[in-house]
Amino acid sequence: MRLIIVTLLVFSLSTAVFATAPVENPIVTLEKVGENKFQLKYMGIPEGRITVAFKNEDNRVIFRDIIEAEKVFFKNYDLNKLDLGNYQVEVFAAEAGKLEDFEVYLGPKSVEKTYFAKVQVLDNQTLAFVLKNLDGTEKKLEIFERGKLIFEEAISGDTFGKKFKFEKIGSLENISFKVSDKSGFGNYISAL
């Protein structure tokens, strides 16, 4: 019985020492948490300073962060101010040297939807078009019949709605709407 108690005592003491002692090879990760935003996770107890160096494609250090921590830490980095391209993130410890090396690609921002549009069939000759302008910039509405432009109008303001009656068209299936911004980028919306 005493042997079991002593074994449990020794095991619990060794576990406590292991939990508080610095880790020789800590787990370091870099996780993307948003549009050009990253989080460095240092899963160990650092011995001394931790240096995080950001290098550009020419292998020049463009930013260096020195972190002094006595426990596991997470650090957020917002890289939106950097130019698009490839970057290297290196993590160093004062005692151990280079711990980890990460490749980061900063690409173009994702395109956010700037409007919401809907086409509804009212009868066999009439369509209703509704647009909610989310960013307030001017848009252009074009209506096509079998690829041929038959109507065009500039849209300004937050909302737009209009009924279109097509009397000389055989089928509404041949009608498509296009909404585009000033640069010409746009999407087609089918009537049916």
MDTraj code that builds the backbone (N, CA, C; nanometers):
import mdtraj as md
import numpy as np

residues = "MET ARG LEU ILE ILE VAL THR LEU LEU VAL PHE SER LEU SER THR ALA VAL PHE ALA THR ALA PRO VAL GLU ASN PRO ILE VAL THR LEU GLU LYS VAL GLY GLU ASN LYS PHE GLN LEU LYS TYR MET GLY ILE PRO GLU GLY ARG ILE THR VAL ALA PHE LYS ASN GLU ASP ASN ARG VAL ILE PHE ARG ASP ILE ILE GLU ALA GLU LYS VAL PHE PHE LYS ASN TYR ASP LEU ASN LYS LEU ASP LEU GLY ASN TYR GLN VAL GLU VAL PHE ALA ALA GLU ALA GLY LYS LEU GLU ASP PHE GLU VAL TYR LEU GLY PRO LYS SER VAL GLU LYS THR TYR PHE ALA LYS VAL GLN VAL LEU ASP ASN GLN THR LEU ALA PHE VAL LEU LYS ASN LEU ASP GLY THR GLU LYS LYS LEU GLU ILE PHE GLU ARG GLY LYS LEU ILE PHE GLU GLU ALA ILE SER GLY ASP THR PHE GLY LYS LYS PHE LYS PHE GLU LYS ILE GLY SER LEU GLU ASN ILE SER PHE LYS VAL SER ASP LYS SER GLY PHE GLY ASN TYR ILE SER ALA LEU".split()
xyz = np.array([
    [0.0830, -0.1196, 0.0000],
    [0.0000, 0.0000, 0.0000],
    [0.0868, 0.1251, 0.0000],
    [0.1927, 0.1236, 0.0835],
    [0.2833, 0.2387, 0.0889],
    [0.3519, 0.2590, -0.0467],
    [0.3829, 0.1496, -0.1116],
    [0.4486, 0.1582, -0.2411],
    [0.3583, 0.2284, -0.3433],
    [0.2296, 0.2013, -0.3379],
    [0.1345, 0.2652, -0.4285],
    [0.1251, 0.4140, -0.3991],
    [0.1192, 0.4512, -0.2727],
    [0.1097, 0.5924, -0.2342],
    [0.2357, 0.6670, -0.2756],
    [0.3517, 0.6086, -0.2518],
    [0.4780, 0.6725, -0.2898],
    [0.4853, 0.6868, -0.4416],
    [0.4435, 0.5857, -0.5145],
    [0.4441, 0.5924, -0.6604],
    [0.3531, 0.7045, -0.7111],
    [0.2336, 0.7146, -0.6537],
    [0.1416, 0.8219, -0.6924],
    [0.1982, 0.9588, -0.6581],
    [0.2636, 0.9716, -0.5418],
    [0.3233, 1.0980, -0.4997],
    [0.4349, 1.1388, -0.5955],
    [0.5227, 1.0460, -0.6293],
    [0.6326, 1.0749, -0.7213],
    [0.5777, 1.1113, -0.8594],
    [0.4783, 1.0386, -0.9051],
    [0.4172, 1.0669, -1.0349],
    [0.3547, 1.2056, -1.0379],
    [0.2833, 1.2444, -0.9312],
    [0.2202, 1.3766, -0.9275],
    [0.3237, 1.4870, -0.9206],
    [0.4334, 1.4674, -0.8501],
    [0.5391, 1.5690, -0.8445],
    [0.6071, 1.5831, -0.9810],
    [0.6333, 1.4724, -1.0474],
    [0.6976, 1.4812, -1.1789],
    [0.6054, 1.5471, -1.2805],
    [0.4745, 1.5242, -1.2700],
    [0.3786, 1.5890, -1.3582],
    [0.3744, 1.7384, -1.3325],
    [0.3796, 1.7796, -1.2079],
    [0.3784, 1.9218, -1.1739],
    [0.5036, 1.9906, -1.2258],
    [0.6192, 1.9249, -1.2152],
    [0.7429, 1.9826, -1.2670],
    [0.7363, 1.9924, -1.4189],
    [0.6840, 1.8910, -1.4842],
    [0.6717, 1.8922, -1.6289],
    [0.5800, 2.0042, -1.6765],
    [0.4732, 2.0320, -1.6029],
    [0.3775, 2.1339, -1.6441],
    [0.4323, 2.2746, -1.6299],
    [0.5280, 2.2960, -1.5416],
    [0.5796, 2.4310, -1.5213],
    [0.7170, 2.4521, -1.5841],
    [0.7841, 2.3481, -1.6250],
    [0.9164, 2.3614, -1.6841],
    [0.9038, 2.4082, -1.8290],
    [1.0001, 2.4879, -1.8754],
    [0.9974, 2.5307, -2.0149],
    [1.0056, 2.4117, -2.1090],
    [0.9339, 2.4226, -2.2201],
    [0.9332, 2.3164, -2.3199],
    [1.0516, 2.3385, -2.4122],
    [1.1260, 2.2303, -2.4392],
    [1.2446, 2.2424, -2.5228],
    [1.2093, 2.2827, -2.6659],
    [1.1084, 2.2191, -2.7247],
    [1.0625, 2.2506, -2.8596],
    [0.9150, 2.2878, -2.8543],
    [0.8847, 2.4144, -2.8241],
    [0.7432, 2.4529, -2.8116],
    [0.6721, 2.4475, -2.9461],
    [0.5424, 2.4312, -2.9415],
    [0.4603, 2.4312, -3.0617],
    [0.4289, 2.5763, -3.0963],
    [0.4700, 2.6172, -3.2143],
    [0.4458, 2.7537, -3.2618],
    [0.3647, 2.7423, -3.3899],
    [0.2505, 2.8102, -3.3935],
    [0.1663, 2.8084, -3.5130],
    [0.1311, 2.9507, -3.5537],
    [0.1035, 2.9678, -3.6813],
    [0.0558, 3.0943, -3.7350],
    [-0.0745, 3.0634, -3.8066],
    [-0.1817, 3.1221, -3.7584],
    [-0.3151, 3.0902, -3.8091],
    [-0.3793, 3.2140, -3.8690],
    [-0.4402, 3.1989, -3.9864],
    [-0.5118, 3.3099, -4.0495],
    [-0.6449, 3.3273, -3.9786],
    [-0.6723, 3.4492, -3.9307],
    [-0.7952, 3.4763, -3.8563],
    [-0.8845, 3.5787, -3.9243],
    [-0.8431, 3.6290, -4.0391],
    [-0.9231, 3.7277, -4.1116],
    [-0.8531, 3.7655, -4.2403],
    [-0.9072, 3.8660, -4.3078],
    [-0.8499, 3.9159, -4.4328],
    [-0.7149, 3.9791, -4.4021],
    [-0.6051, 3.9103, -4.4366],
    [-0.4682, 3.9539, -4.4108],
    [-0.4402, 3.9747, -4.2615],
    [-0.5079, 3.8985, -4.1779],
    [-0.4859, 3.9033, -4.0328],
    [-0.4473, 3.7641, -3.9846],
    [-0.3440, 3.7598, -3.9000],
    [-0.2896, 3.6335, -3.8546],
    [-0.2703, 3.6358, -3.7033],
    [-0.2712, 3.5159, -3.6443],
    [-0.2487, 3.5023, -3.5008],
    [-0.1353, 3.4031, -3.4790],
    [-0.0313, 3.4484, -3.4082],
    [0.0797, 3.3630, -3.3709],
    [0.0463, 3.3008, -3.2366],
    [0.0573, 3.1684, -3.2299],
    [0.0303, 3.0968, -3.1049],
    [0.1590, 3.0298, -3.0602],
    [0.2047, 3.0667, -2.9420],
    [0.3252, 3.0081, -2.8838],
    [0.2805, 2.9198, -2.7686],
    [0.2827, 2.7904, -2.7939],
    [0.2302, 2.6938, -2.6976],
    [0.3429, 2.6338, -2.6145],
    [0.4010, 2.7157, -2.5317],
    [0.5091, 2.6724, -2.4429],
    [0.5471, 2.7881, -2.3540],
    [0.6286, 2.7588, -2.2554],
    [0.6755, 2.8646, -2.1655],
    [0.8102, 2.9118, -2.2179],
    [0.8180, 3.0358, -2.2666],
    [0.9422, 3.0825, -2.3280],
    [1.0525, 3.1076, -2.2249],
    [1.1736, 3.0799, -2.2668],
    [1.2909, 3.1146, -2.1869],
    [1.3507, 3.2394, -2.2495],
    [1.3226, 3.3541, -2.1946],
    [1.3738, 3.4785, -2.2503],
    [1.2837, 3.5350, -2.3576],
    [1.3431, 3.6190, -2.4403],
    [1.2671, 3.6886, -2.5444],
    [1.2388, 3.5987, -2.6635],
    [1.1221, 3.6239, -2.7242],
    [1.0842, 3.5596, -2.8496],
    [1.0822, 3.6696, -2.9555],
    [1.1501, 3.6467, -3.0652],
    [1.1557, 3.7445, -3.1732],
    [1.0785, 3.6904, -3.2929],
    [0.9898, 3.7747, -3.3468],
    [0.9131, 3.7411, -3.4659],
    [0.9577, 3.8385, -3.5743],
    [1.0115, 3.7843, -3.6835],
    [1.0614, 3.8682, -3.7925],
    [0.9791, 3.8436, -3.9183],
    [0.9348, 3.9527, -3.9817],
    [0.8608, 3.9458, -4.1071],
    [0.9561, 3.9878, -4.2188],
    [0.9706, 3.9006, -4.3202],
    [1.0603, 3.9289, -4.4319],
    [0.9801, 3.9353, -4.5604],
    [1.0202, 4.0269, -4.6504],
    [0.9527, 4.0380, -4.7796],
    [1.0138, 3.9404, -4.8798],
    [0.9729, 3.9503, -5.0053],
    [1.0207, 3.8581, -5.1083],
    [1.1699, 3.8715, -5.1345],
    [1.2305, 3.9862, -5.0999],
    [1.3736, 4.0084, -5.1176],
    [1.4533, 3.9623, -4.9962],
    [1.3853, 3.8956, -4.9025],
    [1.4458, 3.8427, -4.7797],
    [1.4964, 3.9535, -4.6861],
    [1.4353, 4.0718, -4.6984],
    [1.4697, 4.1829, -4.6091],
    [1.3683, 4.1887, -4.4961],
    [1.4172, 4.2108, -4.3745],
    [1.3282, 4.2215, -4.2587],
    [1.2548, 4.3546, -4.2680],
    [1.1216, 4.3468, -4.2712],
    [1.0419, 4.4695, -4.2807],
    [0.9760, 4.5028, -4.1468],
    [0.9705, 4.4048, -4.0577],
    [0.9123, 4.4273, -3.9250],
    [0.9678, 4.3231, -3.8300],
    [1.0007, 4.3670, -3.7096],
    [1.0511, 4.2762, -3.6071],
    [0.9741, 4.3044, -3.4786],
    [0.9237, 4.1998, -3.4192],
    [0.8480, 4.2105, -3.2943],
    [0.9200, 4.1284, -3.1881],
    [0.9540, 4.1927, -3.0763],
    [1.0198, 4.1234, -2.9657],
    [0.9181, 4.1086, -2.8546],
    [0.8956, 3.9834, -2.8146],
    [0.7922, 3.9526, -2.7157],
    [0.8583, 3.8963, -2.5910],
    [0.8248, 3.9554, -2.4784],
    [0.8714, 3.9026, -2.3506],
    [0.7499, 3.8481, -2.2775],
    [0.7488, 3.7171, -2.2585],
    [0.6360, 3.6520, -2.1927],
    [0.6893, 3.5420, -2.1017],
    [0.6117, 3.5117, -2.0011],
    [0.6501, 3.4068, -1.9065],
    [0.5528, 3.2899, -1.9105],
    [0.4637, 3.2911, -2.0090],
    [0.3667, 3.1824, -2.0214],
    [0.3248, 3.1709, -2.1676],
    [0.2387, 3.0768, -2.1945],
    [0.1839, 3.0583, -2.3285],
    [0.1206, 3.1900, -2.3737],
    [0.1433, 3.2278, -2.5017],
    [0.0836, 3.3544, -2.5472],
    [0.0341, 3.3416, -2.6900],
    [-0.0596, 3.4301, -2.7243],
    [-0.1116, 3.4470, -2.8597],
    [-0.0869, 3.5928, -2.8963],
    [-0.0471, 3.6175, -3.0202],
    [-0.0215, 3.7545, -3.0649],
    [-0.0852, 3.7736, -3.2023],
    [-0.1645, 3.8792, -3.2173],
    [-0.2328, 3.9084, -3.3436],
    [-0.1517, 4.0059, -3.4269],
    [-0.1517, 3.9836, -3.5586],
    [-0.0837, 4.0705, -3.6528],
    [-0.1797, 4.1061, -3.7654],
    [-0.1954, 4.2367, -3.7896],
    [-0.2777, 4.2871, -3.8995],
    [-0.1830, 4.3303, -4.0105],
    [-0.1843, 4.2589, -4.1226],
    [-0.0909, 4.2844, -4.2320],
    [-0.1556, 4.3580, -4.3483],
    [-0.2675, 4.4247, -4.3239],
    [-0.3392, 4.4944, -4.4312],
    [-0.2605, 4.6102, -4.4902],
    [-0.1675, 4.6684, -4.4171],
    [-0.0900, 4.7830, -4.4671],
    [0.0254, 4.7393, -4.5572],
    [0.0564, 4.6099, -4.5592],
    [0.1664, 4.5614, -4.6427],
    [0.1211, 4.5456, -4.7873],
    [0.2168, 4.5528, -4.8785],
    [0.1886, 4.5299, -5.0200],
    [0.1494, 4.3842, -5.0414],
    [0.0780, 4.3597, -5.1508],
    [0.0417, 4.2228, -5.1848],
    [0.1675, 4.1458, -5.2213],
    [0.1689, 4.0174, -5.1890],
    [0.2845, 3.9351, -5.2234],
    [0.3109, 3.8284, -5.1194],
    [0.4296, 3.7665, -5.1310],
    [0.4699, 3.6606, -5.0395],
    [0.5580, 3.7167, -4.9294],
    [0.5384, 3.6672, -4.8098],
    [0.6169, 3.7080, -4.6936],
    [0.6581, 3.5839, -4.6161],
    [0.7651, 3.5983, -4.5408],
    [0.8136, 3.4905, -4.4562],
    [0.8108, 3.5409, -4.3122],
    [0.7577, 3.4585, -4.2226],
    [0.7520, 3.4922, -4.0811],
    [0.8404, 3.3918, -4.0072],
    [0.9426, 3.4439, -3.9390],
    [1.0347, 3.3574, -3.8652],
    [1.0213, 3.3856, -3.7171],
    [1.0192, 3.2782, -3.6380],
    [1.0076, 3.2892, -3.4928],
    [1.1365, 3.2359, -3.4316],
    [1.2018, 3.3206, -3.3504],
    [1.3280, 3.2854, -3.2854],
    [1.3122, 3.2909, -3.1341],
    [1.3849, 3.2046, -3.0634],
    [1.3967, 3.2117, -2.9180],
    [1.5408, 3.2497, -2.8866],
    [1.5603, 3.3234, -2.7769],
    [1.6938, 3.3693, -2.7403],
    [1.7902, 3.2519, -2.7206],
    [1.7458, 3.1483, -2.6567],
    [1.8324, 3.0345, -2.6263],
    [1.8367, 2.9327, -2.7401],
    [1.7239, 2.8992, -2.7982],
    [1.7143, 2.7868, -2.8921],
    [1.7391, 2.8250, -3.0378],
    [1.7363, 2.9523, -3.0721],
    [1.7517, 2.9933, -3.2111],
    [1.6184, 2.9899, -3.2846],
    [1.6229, 2.9571, -3.4153],
    [1.5008, 2.9576, -3.4960],
    [1.4109, 2.8417, -3.4540],
    [1.2849, 2.8767, -3.4208],
    [1.1875, 2.7759, -3.3798],
    [1.0971, 2.7337, -3.4951],
    [1.0548, 2.8314, -3.5740],
    [0.9583, 2.8014, -3.6796],
    [0.9706, 2.9039, -3.7906],
    [0.9277, 2.8631, -3.9088],
    [0.9339, 2.9464, -4.0276],
    [0.8015, 2.9287, -4.1024],
    [0.7331, 3.0395, -4.1361],
    [0.6027, 3.0319, -4.2016],
    [0.6047, 3.1132, -4.3302],
    [0.5353, 3.0646, -4.4321],
    [0.5144, 3.1376, -4.5569],
    [0.3748, 3.1989, -4.5517],
    [0.3647, 3.3271, -4.5852],
    [0.2370, 3.3977, -4.5841],
    [0.2180, 3.4643, -4.7194],
    [0.1015, 3.4438, -4.7785],
    [0.0680, 3.5098, -4.9046],
    [-0.0431, 3.6096, -4.8795],
    [-0.0179, 3.7339, -4.9174],
    [-0.1192, 3.8388, -4.9077],
    [-0.1701, 3.8657, -5.0484],
    [-0.2929, 3.8235, -5.0738],
    [-0.3535, 3.8399, -5.2051],
    [-0.4476, 3.9582, -5.2068],
    [-0.5122, 3.9791, -5.3202],
    [-0.6083, 4.0891, -5.3279],
    [-0.7256, 4.0646, -5.2353],
    [-0.7834, 4.1727, -5.1897],
    [-0.8979, 4.1626, -5.0996],
    [-1.0140, 4.0950, -5.1715],
    [-1.0889, 4.0195, -5.0965],
    [-1.2051, 3.9547, -5.1565],
    [-1.3096, 4.0620, -5.1892],
    [-1.3790, 4.0383, -5.2975],
    [-1.4779, 4.1349, -5.3438],
    [-1.6040, 4.1203, -5.2594],
    [-1.6431, 4.2296, -5.1981],
    [-1.7659, 4.2280, -5.1198],
    [-1.8823, 4.2678, -5.2095],
    [-1.9955, 4.2098, -5.1840],
    [-2.1145, 4.2412, -5.2624],
    [-2.1556, 4.3851, -5.2297],
    [-2.1793, 4.4637, -5.3350],
    [-2.2138, 4.6043, -5.3157],
    [-2.3616, 4.6317, -5.3397],
    [-2.4362, 4.5275, -5.3733],
    [-2.5792, 4.5465, -5.3944],
    [-2.6513, 4.4132, -5.3753],
    [-2.7810, 4.4235, -5.3587],
    [-2.8694, 4.3074, -5.3583],
    [-2.9758, 4.3357, -5.4620],
    [-2.9954, 4.2429, -5.5569],
    [-3.0936, 4.2637, -5.6638],
    [-3.1819, 4.1415, -5.6776],
    [-3.3064, 4.1684, -5.7179],
    [-3.4025, 4.0603, -5.7367],
    [-3.4926, 4.0944, -5.8545],
    [-3.5207, 3.9916, -5.9348],
    [-3.6139, 4.0046, -6.0470],
    [-3.7311, 3.9124, -6.0179],
    [-3.8512, 3.9664, -6.0333],
    [-3.9706, 3.8865, -6.0078],
    [-4.0654, 3.8965, -6.1267],
    [-4.1213, 3.7819, -6.1649],
    [-4.2173, 3.7769, -6.2743],
    [-4.3545, 3.8133, -6.2184],
    [-4.4186, 3.9172, -6.2760],
    [-4.5513, 3.9590, -6.2320],
    [-4.6608, 3.8950, -6.3172],
    [-4.6378, 3.8862, -6.4474],
    [-4.7267, 3.8140, -6.5386],
    [-4.6438, 3.7733, -6.6598],
    [-4.7075, 3.7259, -6.7672],
    [-4.6319, 3.6744, -6.8810],
    [-4.5651, 3.7833, -6.9657],
    [-4.5849, 3.9119, -6.9316],
    [-4.5208, 4.0215, -7.0041],
    [-4.4498, 4.1208, -6.9123],
    [-4.4638, 4.1059, -6.7807],
    [-4.4135, 4.2078, -6.6889],
    [-4.3174, 4.1486, -6.5872],
    [-4.2048, 4.2187, -6.5708],
    [-4.1045, 4.1836, -6.4697],
    [-4.0860, 4.3017, -6.3755],
    [-4.0650, 4.2713, -6.2482],
    [-4.0318, 4.3751, -6.1505],
    [-3.8854, 4.3574, -6.1119],
    [-3.8131, 4.4678, -6.1090],
    [-3.6711, 4.4662, -6.0711],
    [-3.6543, 4.5532, -5.9474],
    [-3.5884, 4.4980, -5.8438],
    [-3.5644, 4.5701, -5.7184],
    [-3.4155, 4.5614, -5.6869],
    [-3.3559, 4.6745, -5.6485],
    [-3.2142, 4.6775, -5.6139],
    [-3.1946, 4.7545, -5.4845],
    [-3.1169, 4.6980, -5.3936],
    [-3.0742, 4.7658, -5.2704],
    [-2.9256, 4.7936, -5.2868],
    [-2.8893, 4.9218, -5.2934],
    [-2.7512, 4.9641, -5.3134],
    [-2.6812, 4.9683, -5.1777],
    [-2.5913, 4.8745, -5.1508],
    [-2.5302, 4.8621, -5.0182],
    [-2.4177, 4.9607, -4.9923],
    [-2.3496, 5.0058, -5.0973],
    [-2.2387, 5.0989, -5.0753],
    [-2.2674, 5.2412, -5.1220],
    [-2.3825, 5.2653, -5.1830],
    [-2.4216, 5.4004, -5.2218],
    [-2.3575, 5.4520, -5.3496],
    [-2.2709, 5.3754, -5.4135],
    [-2.2089, 5.4223, -5.5379],
    [-2.3040, 5.3995, -5.6545],
    [-2.2816, 5.4761, -5.7607],
    [-2.3696, 5.4673, -5.8764],
    [-2.3524, 5.3333, -5.9471],
    [-2.4633, 5.2768, -5.9881],
    [-2.4657, 5.1497, -6.0607],
    [-2.5332, 5.1731, -6.1964],
    [-2.5170, 5.0759, -6.2856],
    [-2.5808, 5.0844, -6.4157],
    [-2.6621, 4.9572, -6.4366],
    [-2.7868, 4.9743, -6.4768],
    [-2.8752, 4.8632, -6.5080],
    [-2.8861, 4.8513, -6.6582],
    [-2.8642, 4.7296, -6.7085],
    [-2.8807, 4.7008, -6.8506],
    [-2.9723, 4.5799, -6.8630],
    [-3.0622, 4.5853, -6.9605],
    [-3.1516, 4.4726, -6.9873],
    [-3.1220, 4.4233, -7.1280],
    [-3.1069, 4.2919, -7.1393],
    [-3.0737, 4.2296, -7.2667],
    [-3.1834, 4.1310, -7.3069],
    [-3.2078, 4.1246, -7.4386],
    [-3.2925, 4.0202, -7.4941],
    [-3.2046, 3.9395, -7.5885],
    [-3.1824, 3.8139, -7.5543],
    [-3.0949, 3.7249, -7.6322],
    [-2.9593, 3.7874, -7.6593],
    [-2.9043, 3.8539, -7.5593],
    [-2.7719, 3.9143, -7.5710],
    [-2.7689, 4.0529, -7.6315],
    [-2.8818, 4.1040, -7.6787],
    [-2.8883, 4.2361, -7.7406],
    [-2.9412, 4.3357, -7.6377],
    [-2.8696, 4.4486, -7.6210],
    [-2.9086, 4.5512, -7.5244],
    [-3.0377, 4.6184, -7.5694],
    [-3.1397, 4.6174, -7.4807],
    [-3.2670, 4.6809, -7.5153],
    [-3.3031, 4.7934, -7.4192],
    [-3.2334, 4.8021, -7.3031],
    [-3.2633, 4.9082, -7.2071],
    [-3.1395, 4.9313, -7.1221],
    [-3.1213, 5.0616, -7.0834],
    [-3.0063, 5.0980, -7.0014],
    [-3.0451, 5.2177, -6.9150],
    [-3.0056, 5.2136, -6.7867],
    [-3.0373, 5.3243, -6.6964],
    [-2.9355, 5.3290, -6.5827],
    [-2.8973, 5.4511, -6.5448],
    [-2.8080, 5.4690, -6.4298],
    [-2.8911, 5.4636, -6.3017],
    [-2.8337, 5.4010, -6.1993],
    [-2.9020, 5.3884, -6.0702],
    [-2.8189, 5.4601, -5.9653],
    [-2.8820, 5.5553, -5.8972],
    [-2.8165, 5.6219, -5.7854],
    [-2.9132, 5.6198, -5.6681],
    [-2.8603, 5.6310, -5.5510],
    [-2.9440, 5.6235, -5.4325],
    [-2.9352, 5.4860, -5.3679],
    [-3.0041, 5.4709, -5.2574],
    [-2.9962, 5.3469, -5.1805],
    [-3.0865, 5.2363, -5.2326],
    [-3.2000, 5.2721, -5.2917],
    [-3.2923, 5.1706, -5.3416],
    [-3.3411, 5.2082, -5.4809],
    [-3.3789, 5.1067, -5.5564],
    [-3.4309, 5.1273, -5.6914],
    [-3.5314, 5.0162, -5.7174],
    [-3.6438, 5.0520, -5.7753],
    [-3.7453, 4.9536, -5.8111],
    [-3.8215, 5.0011, -5.9333],
    [-3.8495, 4.9078, -6.0226],
    [-3.9190, 4.9460, -6.1446],
    [-3.9849, 4.8230, -6.2057],
    [-4.1027, 4.8450, -6.2695],
    [-4.1712, 4.7402, -6.3445],
    [-4.1393, 4.7597, -6.4921],
    [-4.1124, 4.6482, -6.5592],
    [-4.0831, 4.6523, -6.7021],
    [-4.1845, 4.5640, -6.7743],
    [-4.2533, 4.6246, -6.8723],
    [-4.3523, 4.5504, -6.9515],
    [-4.2916, 4.5246, -7.0891],
    [-4.2851, 4.3972, -7.1268],
    [-4.2276, 4.3549, -7.2545],
    [-4.3403, 4.3032, -7.3428],
    [-4.3852, 4.3899, -7.4348],
    [-4.4995, 4.3545, -7.5189],
    [-4.4588, 4.2826, -7.6469],
    [-4.3414, 4.3129, -7.7016],
    [-4.3010, 4.2575, -7.8305],
    [-4.2013, 4.1423, -7.8158],
    [-4.1997, 4.0810, -7.7001],
    [-4.1062, 3.9714, -7.6746],
    [-4.1861, 3.8432, -7.6567],
    [-4.1404, 3.7380, -7.7231],
    [-4.2119, 3.6116, -7.7178],
    [-4.2103, 3.5477, -7.5793],
    [-4.0958, 3.5475, -7.5137],
    [-4.0842, 3.4800, -7.3845],
    [-3.9922, 3.5590, -7.2918],
    [-4.0274, 3.5623, -7.1644],
    [-3.9439, 3.6305, -7.0657],
    [-3.8150, 3.5530, -7.0369],
    [-3.8046, 3.4284, -7.0820],
    [-3.6840, 3.3488, -7.0625],
    [-3.5648, 3.4081, -7.1361],
    [-3.5918, 3.4874, -7.2410],
    [-3.4844, 3.5472, -7.3200],
    [-3.4326, 3.6781, -7.2605],
    [-3.4892, 3.7212, -7.1504],
    [-3.4529, 3.8488, -7.0874],
    [-3.3523, 3.8234, -6.9754],
    [-3.2472, 3.9076, -6.9711],
    [-3.1521, 3.9041, -6.8598],
    [-3.1163, 4.0473, -6.8212],
    [-3.0909, 4.0651, -6.6939],
    [-3.0551, 4.1945, -6.6376],
    [-2.9074, 4.1908, -6.6003],
    [-2.8417, 4.3044, -6.6173],
    [-2.7022, 4.3163, -6.5733],
    [-2.6900, 4.4414, -6.4880],
    [-2.6311, 4.4253, -6.3703],
    [-2.6020, 4.5378, -6.2816],
    [-2.4509, 4.5498, -6.2743],
    [-2.3982, 4.6689, -6.3023],
    [-2.2535, 4.6891, -6.2993],
    [-2.2202, 4.8198, -6.2286],
    [-2.0954, 4.8274, -6.1792],
    [-2.0500, 4.9509, -6.1154],
    [-1.9761, 5.0370, -6.2184],
    [-1.9161, 5.1478, -6.1736],
    [-1.8516, 5.2408, -6.2667],
    [-1.7349, 5.1769, -6.3413],
    [-1.6692, 5.0794, -6.2796],
    [-1.5546, 5.0153, -6.3449],
    [-1.5980, 4.9174, -6.4530],
    [-1.7283, 4.8869, -6.4583],
    [-1.7775, 4.7929, -6.5578],
    [-1.7961, 4.6523, -6.5045],
    [-1.7464, 4.6278, -6.3831],
    [-1.7633, 4.4951, -6.3231],
    [-1.9082, 4.4749, -6.2868],
    [-1.9658, 4.3621, -6.3273],
    [-2.1068, 4.3413, -6.2978],
    [-2.1462, 4.1949, -6.3027],
    [-2.2707, 4.1704, -6.2685],
    [-2.3281, 4.0356, -6.2671],
    [-2.4589, 4.0358, -6.3434],
    [-2.4864, 3.9213, -6.4070],
    [-2.6115, 3.9039, -6.4765],
    [-2.7125, 3.8390, -6.3822],
    [-2.8373, 3.8800, -6.3986],
    [-2.9463, 3.8249, -6.3207],
    [-3.0516, 3.7771, -6.4199],
    [-3.0881, 3.6518, -6.4074],
    [-3.1858, 3.5936, -6.4983],
    [-3.3270, 3.6316, -6.4552],
    [-3.4119, 3.6483, -6.5523],
    [-3.5513, 3.6806, -6.5215],
    [-3.6255, 3.5577, -6.4689],
    [-3.5917, 3.4397, -6.5161],
    [-3.6595, 3.3173, -6.4734],
    [-3.5621, 3.2214, -6.4125],
])
top = md.Topology()
chain = top.add_chain()
for i, resn in enumerate(residues, 1):
    res = top.add_residue(resn, chain, resSeq=i)
    for name in ("N", "CA", "C"):
        top.add_atom(name, md.element.get_by_symbol(name[0]), res)
traj = md.Trajectory(xyz[None], top)
